[in-house]
């Protein structure tokens, strides 16, 4: 019997996918408040999974040289700089930018996962800003000082910068639209509740790419197949920790049973609130959200949009039943009109 959720994912992923005696659902909890942006997770992921290098491109977005999750970057460490002038003024970090860490196209160019667009990452050729910089000629940056950058001189000339860093990854959604639209069964639900791509079955149709509400899945240039995080299915199947979580020096990336991680995350948010960080909040932890909760969720220190995350993600196949019903009604109406026209013509 087909249940009401069959077209937009199960509520209890592994058992509903057919696994019997499934182990507890496993996942990631990423605490961005202790992320130091070292990128050990990116390196560990590439080394263990044999992911091609993304190059060392300077995107002009702080120390971010990958830009976004791509077929060649299954982990992406985002750097968000929020400057504030020193001296009297508005409250700290008020009115800070809310854009993503980089444009998706720049990230794909850096990762080599899409055709070359003819420009180098950063400012495009012929940009007025670039021309203006070159016309200004050399700049005198002053003599080296003993104070950190932005902290020397008059208080009104100083600046403070808050860095928000987050290691992004596939969310392994409860309601995974990529599973619903895959025509070959290349994407499947594991016994741990995670979502994995079988590259030897993928035919490169690309249906899963627009289906993902987070923009995680990508096709590799010259390959055509879809690639993303597997949550190290081979490692967790052997009882080991995923490579990224194993390599994280601050335990910003935590791996374990999802129920335990959610409890731990709630306690961590309470601690941060007590310590005067009221903006700390969880993202992707709620089973009642538009994707049924994520298998990889986050503790954020600002709005989701600041980190390049959608504020209210919804599984893209949610409305398929209603769409098919309306298409069926329209088809019946057209058939009835044809029959009526044919009968009227004969009479």
N, C-alpha and C positions, 0 to 999 in steps of 0.2 A: 504494500500500500504506500503510495506517495504521500509524504506529509507536507504540511504547509511551507516548510522551509527548504524543500528539496532543491529549489532553483537558486537559493542564495546561501547555501552552506549549513552545516549541522550545528546544533547547539552544544553537543558534547563530541568534539571532533573525531577522536580515534574510534570509539565504539560505533558512532554513526557512520564511519567510513568502512566498517566491516571488521575491525580488529576485535578479537575476543581476548579477554583477560589482559587488556591493555594496561601498561604501566601508567603512573601519574603523568599528567600533561607537563612537559618541561618547557622552559622558556628563559628569556633574558629580562632582567631588571637593570636598566642603565641609570645610575645616579649621576646626573650632570654636575651636581654641586662639588664633586671631588674629581672630575675629569681634568687632567692637566694638559691635554692636547698632545701627548707624546707620540701618538699614532702607532704605538706598539700593536694595537689590535689590527690596524690595516696591514701591517707587515706580516703578522702572524697568520692572518687570513689568507694572504696571497701565497705565503710559503707553504702552508699546509694543503691548500686546495689547488695549487698550481695556477693561480689566477695571473694572467699577463700583467706586466707593469703598466702603470698609467702615465708614465713619464714624470718629469720634474718641471711641469709648467707653472709659471707664476700667473695666477688669474687676477691678481690685484685685489684679492679678498683676504687680507691678512695672511696667515700662514697656510691657507687652504689651497692645496695644489691638485685636488681631485674634483672639487666643486659639487658633486652629488653622487648618489648611488648610480652606478652604471654596470654594464656587463663585465667591465674590468675593475670595478671597485665595489665589492660586496659589503665592505665597511667604509664609511665615510665620516671623518672627523671634521665637523663644522666649526669654524671660528667666527664668532660674532663680536665685533668691537663696538662698545657703546661709550663714546666720549662724553665728557662733561667739563665745561670750563670751571676753573677755580674761582674763588671769591664769592661774593654775594650773588645769589641767583636762585633759580627754581630748585626744587628738590632733586636729589641725586637721580640721574638717569631718566629724568622725565622727558617724554617726547622722543624717545630713542627710536632708531630705525626698526621697521618691522618686516623688512624684506628677507628673502631667503639668503643662504650663504653664497650663492652664485647662480647665474642664469643656467638653465638646464642645457642649452645648446653649447655654452662654453665648457660645461662639464663633459659633454659628449665629445667635443673636440679634443679636450685634454686626455680623455680616456681612450681615444682612437676607436670609438665604437660607432661612429657615423661618418658619412662622407665628408671630406675636407670642405670647409666653407670658404676657404681662401683667405682667412685672416689668422693671425696669431692670437692666442688667448690674451685677454686684457683689452685695451682700447683698440677699436677697429682702425684699419688703414684709412687715412683721410679724415679722422675725427678732428673736429675743431679744438677739442681739449689737447690732443696730442700735438697739433700744430702750434698751439699757444705755448705749450711747454718748451718746444724746441726754439721758438722765436725769442723766449726770454733769455736764453743763453745760460751759462753756469750760474749757480746760486751759491752765495757764501753762507754756509751752515753754521759758522761760528767755531770757536775753539772747543775742544773737548772739555767737559766739566766733570766735577766729582759727583754731581747729583744725577739721579735717573732722568731720562727724557721727560719733559713736561713739568718737572718739579723745580726748575731753577728760575731765578728772576723774581719779579713782582708777583704777588699772589693772583692778580687779575690776568696775568699771562700764562698761568699754569693750567694744566689740564689733567684730569683724571680719566682713566680708561678702565672699564670693566670688560673682561673677556668672558663670554659665554661659550663654552666648548661642549660639544655633544658628539658621541660616536653613534651615528645613525646606522640602521640595518633593516632588513626585511622584517615586517611586523608579524608574519606567520598568523594571519587573521583567523578568528573563529569562523566568520563568514567570508571565505576566500573566493572572490569573484574569478580569479585566475583559474581556479579549479573548475568552475562552472563552465567556462568558455573553451577550455582546452579540448580540441577534437580528437587528439591521439592518446590521451591518458598519460602524456609525458609528465604533467604535474599530478602529484598524488599526495595524499595525507598519510603520514607515517604513524606508527603506533604511539609516538610521543606527542602527537597532535601538531607536529610541524608540517610545513609544506615544502616539498622538494621537487626540483626539475630533473627528470631523467634525460640527459643530453643525447643519449643514443636513440631516443624515441621522438624527440622534438623535431618537427618538420619545418620549423621556422615560419609558421603562418603569422605569428605576431599578434594573435587575438588577445593574449594575456596582457600585453603591454598597456593598451588603453583601458583594460578592465580593472587594473590595480588602482585603487583610490589614492595611493601614496606615491605612484610613479616609481616604484622600486624596480620592476623587471625591465630589462633592456636586451636588445639584440646586439651581438658582437659583429663588428664590421669584418667582412671577409669570411664569416662563419655563418651568419644568418640565424643561428639558434638563440634561444632565450637563456639567460643566465641570471642567477641571484644566489643569495645566502641559503645554505642548506641546514643551518644551525649545526654544522659538522655532524651530519647523520652517521657517518662512519665512526666518529669518535664516541658520540653518546651511546651508540649501539653497543660499544665495547666497555661502557661504564666510565669513559673519560670525560673531561670537561672540554667544551669547544675551545678551539685555539685562541680566539680573541679574548675570552674570559680568563683563560690560563695565563695569557701574556700581560693582562692589565695590571700595572704595578700598584694602583690605588684602590682596586676592587670597585671601580666605577661600573664595570660590567660584571654583573652577578648572574650566575646560572644555577638553576635548580627547579624543583616542582613549582608550578605556577601559583598554586594556592599559598605556599610558604613565601614566595617572593612578594605577593600582594600584601601579605601581613607585614613583612619586613619593610616594604615601601611606605605603608601607612604610618608605621612607627617612625620612620626616618623623616617624613613630612612633619609629624608632630614635634620632633626634636628641633627641626629647623625653625618652625614657628615659635617655639619657646626661646630660641636663640636670636630672635629678631629678624627672621627672614620670612615675612608674611607672604611674599610672592611665590614661594615654593608650592608647586602643585604637581599632581600626577597626570600623565597623558597615556591613554590607551589601556588603562587598567579596568575600565568599567564594562562588565559583560552586557550592560544595557545600552551601549552606544551603537552607532550605525554599522559597525562591523562585528558586533558581538564580543568586543574585547579583543585585545591583541596578545599574541604569545610573546611578544617583545615590547615592553612598555617602558616609560621614561619618567624620571623626576625632572621637571623643568624649573627654571628660575625666572621665566618670563612667558609671554604668550606663545602658543605654538607657532604662530606665523613668524616670529622672530627667528626660529630655528629652521624655517622652511617647511613646516609641517602643516597639513590642512587642519583648521580649527574644529571641524565637525565632519570627519570622514564617514561616508556611507557606501556600503557595498553596491557596486554599480549594477549588479544583476537583480537588485531588490524588486524592481518594477516589471521584470520579465513576465510573470504570470498575468498581470493586468494588461500588458501590451499584447500578449498572445490572445487573450480573451477579446480585446477590442479588434484585433486583426481578424479573428474568427467571425465576429459579428459583421464586420465590414465585408468579408468574403461571402457570407450568407446573403447579405443585402444585395450585393452585386449579382450573385447567382439568381436571386429572386427577380431582380430587374431584367436580366437577360431572358429568363423564362417568360416573364410577363410580356416583354417586347416580342418574343417569338410567337407566343400564343395570339397576341393582338394582330400581328402581321398575317397570320394564317386565316384569322376570321375576316 
